[in-house]
């Protein structure tokens, strides 16, 4: 069943949360689809963790409602809500073994001893920790502790999994490994999952749908591809990935004046003579091997070549576009066939369909 055909699992309607005079989240209105992996993404202090804590019942909203599978849960305590939660700090009991940590919720729910043994063995196998059952948290690495926390959250088979910055305390390689494990678990179990993160790469690699937050509001939502390619504001274009910004003016429909030259791009519904910010990702700019003076081309001089493994990032001075540090990403494999040494003169091409423009208010 594709995502659009699935029923709504969670409805958040006009949710706000105040701490004194400070409004942490403002009139949030979203639907989470059953079985999807949703992500609340944004900078520190944007309200994403407060929103997650309201869903969990760990914070009580000031206004608005939360409905889970057609049942309003806005005023229910956390214990009456059907969710498992994984925190950034793992929150394991240091005096309990891995088995006892995972079975904690099962014992509280009065599961039989034989059922607990079977369930814990199943979960340990699921997270790849079958050989660590008798160990204590202090004997585990950070990544292993987080997998125990994940198994504990899944123990009672909740229909909603909440992940609060679950990977941010781990080093880069472990983060990459665990985000794949979590995504694989999600595919296998199909449990509706909401994750909070400030890491855009994490959100893009794991989520079915991203909700970008800023100043307590959701400023854009969509698939990772849509958010990346169709950012609806300079804030999102800058926050998600790396972007070049250039100031320009609209000359006429689909023609802009950028520095000393004109470029073709979509100017839909923005009036002529309006000042705009042009945004284009470094990987969308291409280098032409021979000078052509064709449409949407400009001459530039390479000032720096930064080697980043699979690709190289060029910093170029483009006087024609009126920008002294334009970034261009070029595949390392093909870089050898293009002369991109420092002080090299090159011609660059800006594809019209890859240029996004934003009015300057």
Secondary structure, 3 states (H helix, E strand, C coil): CCHHHCCEEEEEEEEEEEECCEEEEEEEEEEEECCCEEEEECCCCCCHHHHHHHHHCCCCCCEEEEEECCEECCCCCHHHCCCEEECCCCCCCCCCEHHHHHHHHHHHCCCCHHHHHHHHHHHHHHCCCHHHCCCEHHHCCHHHHHHHHHHHHHCCCCCEEEEECCCCCCCHHHHHHHHHHHHHHHHHHCCEEEEEECCHHHHHHHCCEEEEEECCEEEEEECHHHHHHCCCCHHHHHHCCCEEEEEEEEEECCEEEECCEEEECCCCCCCCCCEEEEEEEHHHEEEECCCCCCCCEEEEEEEEEEECCCEEEEEEEEHHHCEEEEEEEEEHHHHCCCCCCCCCEEEEEECHHHCEEEECC
